[in-house]
Amino acid sequence: MMGRVFAIAQAEMLILRRNRWLFMATLIMVLFALALTFAGSAPTGSLGVDMLTISVASMTTLSVYLAPLLALMMAFDTIAGEADRGSLGLLLSYPAGRGEILLGKGLAHVTALAIAMTVGFGTAGAVAALSGGAGAESLTALARLIGTSILLGTVFLVLGYMLSALARDPASAAGLSAGVWLVFVVLYDLGLLGAVVMDAGGWFTQTVFPWVMVANPADAFRVWNMAASEGVAMTSGMAGAAAALPAWAAPLSLLVWPLIGFVLARAAFRRVEP
């Protein structure tokens, strides 16, 4: 089984390299991470933290938007594109199950995301550490940011596979992916903000809101990174939200989502006819 999965992953990595997806994703992460690092360096003195801590807080916000977007851009064409090009029948004729095909493609895409996140955030983190210093906590926060960003991207990869299997063509898959990104990353938080304002500090705000928030993988990612580092939580303003939840809530949400998404993607893929 693993031999088939790795063979599919190797073929998918060649496609990513040929289409310059790996290069473009890495370049985007490097440029945005460096821009935020330099733009966010001003508060270091007033807050009493090193520049890397400020940089990690800024890059956490960046990753909430970019990691899901890059993942969906990689994933939306996975099945719908194969069907549109007429190569899905050939792919399904290989001695590999549909779950193995998804695993192989997912392994390649996760590897590409891991390279982009590590190089992008690692470069910005190195620049911040050299410019304004770095402590053990901020270095740990940077490593956590890279790892959780890869995990967040994995969530939206499998959701993208599901949408690609449900869509009739790549254009429809791209539209569905844009809608999913908008709902999870933007509209979900706006809806929660409206509910909190209407509740005016009542039962929903104090009891339900933290759990509803962490049910969203994007918010779980943010809370995990903020809760685990006192310096990052202080600079981000999310210390209160993080303190309202047990320490395991955000990690559990972000770890369960890829499994749920893969099960849904495999179920949708099984209904696709070549």
KOLDO-430234 format. One record per atom (N, C-alpha, C): x, y, z; residue in three letters. Coordinates in steps of 0.001 Angstrom, whole numbers, plus 500000, padded with zeros to 6 digits. Layout:
N
XYZAla...
This chain:
274
500830498787500000Met500000500000500000Met500861501259500000Met501820501338500913Met502631502545501032Met503461502786499778Met503863501695499119Gly504607501867497881Gly503774502575496826Gly502492502235496728Arg501598502888495773Arg501359504345496153Arg501192504571497449Val500977505941497920Val502186506819497601Val503387506310497861Phe504595507093497590Phe504806507315496096Phe504426506329495286Ala504563506486493832Ala503645507606493334Ala502413507649493834Ile501485508715493457Ile501986510066493974Ile502516510081495195Ala503047511326495761Ala504225511839494941Ala505103510938494498Gln506249511346493693Gln505792511949492367Gln504804511324491739Ala504289511856490472Ala503642513223490682Ala502931513385491789Glu502272514670492066Glu503296515758492370Glu504391515413493048Met505443516380493311Met506095516855492014Met506264515958491059Leu506815516356489760Leu505892517345489058Leu504576517121489186Ile503612518047488595Ile503699519413489274Ile503809519426490601Leu503921520690491331Leu505184521451490933Leu506278520736490747Arg507519521385490338Arg507428521891488913Arg506815521109488045Arg506694521517486654Arg505804522752486519Arg504743522807487311Asn503846523966487274Asn504329525135488124Asn505491524982488730Arg506099526024489586Arg505233526364490800Arg504361525438491205Trp503533525672492373Trp504382525749493644Trp505338524853493756Leu506183524831494948Leu506977526118495062Leu507546526579493947Phe508327527820493960Phe507446529016494316Phe506269529109493695Met505392530248493920Met504870530279495357Met504480529120495892Ala503980529076497268Ala505070529499498255Ala506294529022498025Thr507405529393498912Thr507716530877498807Thr507722531403497587Leu508001532827497387Leu506948533697498058Leu505689533322497929Ile504615534087498570Ile504793534122500087Ile505096532965500672Met505269532916502120Met506459533747502573Met507568533679501839Val508763534444502216Val508480535943502162Val507877536402501074Leu507641537835500897Leu506674538379501946Leu505561537682502161Phe504588538166503134Phe505137538098504555Phe505839537024504881Ala506388536888506238Ala507437537954506521Ala508297538240505545Leu509300539289505725Leu508653540659505854Leu507633540917505036Ala506952542209505104Ala506329542430506468Ala505656541400507007Leu505041541539508322Leu506079541646509433Leu507204540976509266Thr508257541044510278Thr508786542456510429Thr509069543101509302Phe509597544466509365Phe508518545473509748Phe507302545263509268Ala506214546194509583Ala505807546116511042Ala505956544950511657Gly505500544777513037Gly506583544901514077Gly507743545408513684Ser508867545463514629Ser508796546657515574Ser507917547628515323Ala507890548854516118Ala507528548642517585Ala506555547775517943Pro506125547702519350Pro507062546952520280Pro508204546484519804Thr509040545636520657Thr509462546331521938Thr509852547600521835Gly510318548297523027Gly509218548553524033Gly508039549004523548Ser506950549343524460Ser506362548122525142Ser506405546962524485Leu505834545751525069Leu506849544946525871Leu508114545261525699Gly509136544556526446Gly509374543137525999Gly509174542835524724Val509419541503524183Val510384541626523017Val511011540491522647Asp511955540546521538Asp511212540609520202Asp511964540922519161Met511362541124517841Met510765539841517287Met511358538692517610Leu510843537436517098Leu509447537153517642Leu509185537514518898Thr507853537320519471Thr506812538140518719Thr507142539404518433Ile506245540255517649Ile506044539661516266Ile507137539177515675Ser507069538604514331Ser506185537368514302Ser506293536510515308Val505471535296515357Val503997535651515481Val503669536652516297Ala502274537077516421Ala501731537576515087Ala502535538346514364Ser502104538841513049Ser501970537709512046Ser502922536769512058Met502880535670511099Met501757534685511409Met501333534631512663Thr500183533791513003Thr498938534301512301Thr498738535612512336Thr497608536207511622Thr497730535983510121Thr498947536109509597Leu499170535869508167Leu498817534436507790Leu499225533490508597Ser499015532082508274Ser497547531702508300Ser496748532352509160Val495313532067509206Val494679532317507838Val495174533310507129Tyr494623533644505816Tyr495313532884504686Tyr496646532818504728Leu497388532275503592Leu497435530756503550Leu497598530096504687Ala497707528634504682Ala496447527974504100Ala495227528361504530Pro494039527774503899Pro493926528117502422Pro494291529348502058Leu494168529764500661Leu495112528977499769Leu496369528833500178Leu497322528067499386Leu496903526606499282Leu496413526059500382Ala495983524653500379Ala494814524435499414Ala493825525313499456Leu492677525168498565Leu493062525373497105Leu493998526266496849Met494455526485495480Met495182525254494942Met495858524526495804Met496509523294495381Met495499522162495180Met494443522139496008Ala493574520963496078Ala492376521003495137Ala491899522187494757Phe490609522245494061Phe490633521516492720Phe491814521410492112Asp491935520802490783Asp492255519306490857Asp492381518770492052Thr492889517415492226Thr492059516357491510Thr490756516396491674Ile489869515401491059Ile489108515995489884Ile488556517190490084Ala487804517835489007Ala488699518088487797Ala489943518453488044Gly490868518691486936Gly491209517414486186Gly491404516326486919Glu491683515039486270Glu490491514617485401Glu489286514817485918Ala488090514462485146Ala487958515351483918Ala488259516640484082Asp488124517572482966Asp489142517292481857Asp490334516867482238Arg491382516567481249Arg491240515164480658Arg490326514373481193Gly490121513018480698Gly491122512010481218Gly491888512378482249Ser492917511474482785Ser492461510737484039Ser491227510999484491Leu490758510348485705Leu490603508842485499Leu490117508438484331Gly489976507009484052Gly491299506289484099Gly492344506926483550Leu493686506326483594Leu494180506234485029Leu493942507274485806Leu494375507284487206Leu493692506173487993Leu492404505985487765Leu491661504960488502Leu491966503550488010Leu492619503438486847Ser492995502112486348Ser494256501583487021Ser494940502441487761Tyr496144502005488466Tyr495749501061489606Tyr496656500181490000Pro496355499250491115Pro496427499939492472Pro495620500967492626Ala495576501723493886Ala494140502126494147Ala493710502006495382Gly492361502411495753Gly492217503918495761Gly490982504369495819Arg490747505810495797Arg491291506490497046Arg491221505804498175Gly491827506353499378Gly493330506483499248Gly493971505513498604Glu495422505576498391Glu495786506704497442Glu494946506936496434Ile495191508055495515Ile495130509377496269Ile494116509537497115Leu494013510761497902Leu495188510911498862Leu495601509797499476Leu496740509853500392Leu498012510258499652Leu498217509704498458Gly499413510035497694Gly499441511497497294Gly498332511979496760Lys498264513388496386Lys498396514283497610Lys497746513861498713Gly497829514643499934Gly499237514710500486Gly499973513604500409Leu501347513590500896Leu502209514581500125Leu502018514624498804Ala502775515575497989Ala502401517012498323Ala501112517274498460His500672518635498745His501086519086500143His501010518197501120Val501450518552502472Val502955518827502484Val503706518036501724Thr505149518272501630Thr505439519641501032Thr504702519992499972Ala504885521309499354Ala504548522428500333Ala503443522267501073Leu503081523262502078Leu504134523353503182Leu504649522207503602Ala505659522187504660Ala506914522932504222Ala507326522731502980Ile508503523441502471Ile508244524944502440Ile507065525343501922Ala506738526765501835Ala506677527409503218Ala506017526743504173Met505887527302505517Met507231527365506238Met508016526303506103Thr509301526264506808Thr510252527308506261Thr510358527397504943Val511258528385504348Val510758529804504601Val509441530023504407Gly508895531364504581Gly508996531868506000Gly508433531127506940Phe508466531558508335Phe509871531448508924Phe510615530438508474Gly511983530294508979Gly512866531458508570Gly512730531908507326Thr513511533055506857Thr513149534318507635Thr511854534571507762Ala511412535753508506Ala511823535663509973Ala511721534466510560Gly512133534297511943Gly513618534532512141Gly514435534066511185Ala515880534281511274Ala516219535761511183Ala515539536465510280Val515773537903510149Val515371538632511427Val514212538266511991Ala513760538899513228Ala514709538611514380Ala515182537374514469Ala516094537010515560Ala517419537759515445Ala517933537907514236Leu519190538619514030Leu519035540116514251Leu517842540646513966Ser517628542096514075Ser517291542528515489Ser516465541756516168Gly515998542195517478Gly516140541185518587Gly516839540111518325Gly517042539111519357Gly515919538097519424Gly516201536986520088Ala515216535919520224Ala515516535109521467Ala514475534798522207Gly514616533965523388Gly514146532551523122Gly514283531698524124Ala513879530306523958Ala512385530185523707Ala511583531027524382Glu510132530956524205Glu509724531368522797Glu510358532427522280Ser509997532887520942Ser510439531894519876Ser511579531227520069Leu512011530201519125Leu511050529007519145Leu510588528640520338Thr509597527570520446Thr508292527969519775Thr507896529226519957Ala506668529715519324Ala506784529680517806Ala507970529992517276Leu508174529945515824Leu508058528516515308Leu508678527565516009Ala508571526162515597Ala507130525684515669Ala506407526099516719Arg504997525727516844Arg504181526335515710Arg504480527569515351Leu503761528231514261Leu503930527470512952Leu505141527041512664Ile505385526302511421Ile504614524990511418Ile504700524250512530Gly504013522961512598Gly502497523087512511Gly501924524050513241Thr500473524210513224Thr499987524786511895Thr500816525583511226Ser500447526100509907Ser500344524963508896Ser501256524017508982Ile501179522835508105Ile499917522047508401Ile499595521918509685Leu498383521186510078Leu497129521911509594Leu497107523240509713Leu495969524015509229Leu495821523862507715Leu496947523897506992Gly496894523688505554Gly496361522311505202Gly496712521308505997Thr496226519947505752Thr494707519877505869Thr494147520600506837Val492688520632506991Val492030521098505698Val492539522181505133Phe491908522739503936Phe492300521975502673Phe493378521231502717Leu493664520340501592Leu492583519282501451Leu492265518607502554Val491270517533502460Val489878518089502174Val489582519284502689Leu488318519914502331Leu488294520258500842Leu489447520670500311Gly489543520947498881Gly489351519703498044Gly489863518567498496Tyr489648517299497779Tyr488164516952497742Tyr487491517165498864Met486054516879498905Met485301517753497905Met485622519045497882Leu484960519956496949Leu485295519602495510Leu486531519188495271Ser486938518803493913Ser486183517578493440Ser485882516668494345Ala485118515470493980Ala483640515785493773Ala483134516764494496Leu481722517113494375Leu481441517985493153Leu482439518749492724Ala482242519677491617Ala482237518950490281Ala481590519553489298Arg481509518955487972Arg482693519345487089Arg483343520446487415Asp484464520928486601Asp485377521780487481Asp486596522080487012Pro487531522859487827Pro487018524241488202Pro486269524897487300Ala485754526227487611Ala484784526174488792Ala483911525175488803Ser482987525020489931Ser483743524697491217Ser484776523859491105Ala485581523520492280Ala486292524750492830Ala486796525610491935Ala487458526838492377Ala486471527754493087Ala485252527866492543Gly484242528696493190Gly483844528169494555Gly483661526865494665Leu483339526265495956Leu484474526467496958Leu485710526337496493Ser486863526519497375Ser486938527956497888Ser486675528911496999Ala486668530312497432Ala485579530545498479Ala484418529915498282Gly483345530052499254Gly483690529453500604Gly484328528282500591Val484737527643501851Val485761528501502577Val486737529041501841Trp487735529923502461Trp487053531128503088Trp486123531730502365Leu485431532921502864Leu484643532610504130Leu483968531461504164Val483147531103505319Val484018530836506545Val485029529980506383Phe485838529572507535Phe486745530693508048Phe487289531491507149Val488318532460507539Val487741533836507837Val486650534215507171Val486127535577507314Val484736535601507948Val483766534971507289Leu482372535112507703Leu482087534467509054Leu482756533363509349Tyr482530532667510622Tyr482813533602511797Tyr483928534291511752Asp484288535196512840Asp483365536406512890Asp482933536889511726Leu481997538011511715Leu480671537613512354Leu480215536380512067Gly478988535902512692Gly479118535786514198Gly480273535268514656Leu480494535162516102Leu480571536542516750Leu481204537488516071Leu481287538843516611Leu479902539460516762Leu479054539260515746Gly477691539770515845Gly476926539127516987Gly477112537820517177Ala476425537127518274Ala476898537625519632Ala478195537886519764Val478733538387521030Val478196539784521330Val478126540633520297Val477599541987520498Val476139541933520941Val475356541075520297Met473942540953520665Met473762540352522058Met474672539461522442Asp474560538805523747Asp474950539739524887Asp475826540723524592Ala476232541743525575Ala476796541128526858Ala477715540178526683Gly478378539590527839Gly477568538585528606Gly476558538019527993Gly475698537064528682Gly476198535638528629Gly475252534699528697Trp475590533274528789Trp476329532789527552Trp475899533212526378Phe476563532773525146Phe478024533199525137Phe478290534447525472Thr479661534961525435Thr480556534238526423Thr480054533981527606Gln480888533413528657Gln481038531896528559Gln480032531211528013Thr480040529744528044Thr480171529118526667Thr479344529537525732Val479266528878524429Val480309529409523457Val480514530702523458Phe481366531345522456Phe482764530726522317Phe483500530469523422Pro484841529890523242Pro484824528543522521Pro483827527705522795Trp483770526380522177Trp483339526464520721Trp482411527361520432Val482004527544519036Val483170528104518227Val483934528983518826Met485077529565518141Met486122528502517809Met486457527657518781Val487518526682518576Val487072525526517676Val485759525427517414Ala485280524418516477Ala485700524736515041Ala485992525984514773Asn486499526397513464Asn488009526142513427Asn488535525381512447Pro489966525082512441Pro490855526320512360Pro490395527358511663Ala491194528579511576Ala491321529246512938Ala490227529318513683Asp490270529899515023Asp491000528984516005Asp490858527678515830Ala491590526747516693Ala493090526924516515Ala493512527122515275Phe494928527390515003Phe495389528648515722Phe494586529695515621Arg494962530961516252Arg495031530821517764Arg494025530184518341Val493986530033519802Val495129529156520288Val495438528071519559Trp496533527179519958Trp497841527948520043Trp498140528726519023Asn499395529469519010Asn499423530565520062Asn498278531216520269Met498251532289521253Met498293531757522686Met497586530654522934Ala497509530130524298Ala498826529543524756Ala499618529026523816Ala500833528307524200Ala501987529235524529Ala501888530507524174Ser502992531433524415Ser502462532695525074Ser502956533004526259Glu502474534183526990Glu502813535463526247Glu504017535512525665Gly504419536720524945Gly503582536954523713Gly503334535902522952Val502516536036521741Val501085536383522102Val500545535769523154Ala499178536078523576Ala499050537536523988Ala500063538073524657Met500019539464525098Met500023540415523908Met500851540128522904Thr500946541013521745Thr499754540877520818Thr499054539767520866Ser497940539552519952Ser496597539989520520Ser496498540122521848Gly495238540503522452Gly494260539361522604Gly494718538122522463Met493819536970522543Met494015536170523823Met494668536754524803Ala494925536025526040Ala493633535618526722Ala492619536504526706Gly491360536186527357Gly490635535027526707Gly490595535025525370Ala489926533941524653Ala490633532619524876Ala491963532651524886Ala492719531424525090Ala492533530882526509Ala492436531795527491Ala492304531358528886Ala490938530764529176Ala489945531045528348Ala488592530545528595Ala488423529088528207Ala489420528496527567Leu489325527121527090Leu490396526256527738Leu490130524960527916Pro491197524067528389Pro492301523966527348Pro493491523595527784Ala494648523598526887Ala494501522613525740Ala493691521557525902Trp493592520527524874Trp492567520849523794Trp491731521868524006Ala490603522112523106Ala491056522467521692Ala491931523458521563Ala492376523892520234Ala493192522816519515Ala494170522177520185Pro494895521102519498Pro493991519962519046Pro493019519581519877Leu492122518495519508Leu491322518853518251Leu490811520075518206Ser490044520510517043Ser490888520454515777Ser492102520955515850Leu492960521020514665Leu493473519644514255Leu493545518704515184Leu493977517347514852Leu492835516482514317Leu491612516760514774Val490462515962514331Val489986516389512947Val490083517657512621Trp489578518161511351Trp490163517457510126Trp491483517191510053Pro491994516475508877Pro491391515086508717Pro491128514407509823Leu490521513076509738Leu489097513163509214Leu488339514122509734Ile486967514307509261Ile486963514663507784Ile487839515591507405Gly487896516019506014Gly488293514902505074Gly489222514047505492Phe489649512950504626Phe488529511938504443Phe487798511641505511Val486674510710505398Val485628511261504427Val485326512549504539Leu484353513164503637Leu484867513186502202Leu486160513483502021Ala486728513524500672Ala486713512144500030Ala487044511130500812Arg487043509769500263Arg485628509335499899Arg484658509683500738Ala483269509333500442Ala482790510026499173Ala483174511291498999Ala482778512014497792Ala483491511459496562Ala484758511085496707Phe485530510560495593Phe484976509215495118Phe484466508422496036Arg483928507114495669Arg482710507225494772Arg482036508366494795Arg480850508553493975Arg481184509112492578Arg482454509440492356Val482858510021491076Val483077508901490053Val482462509039488907Glu482643508070487831Glu483658508603486827Glu484587507756486338Pro485599508222485385Pro484980508587484034Pro
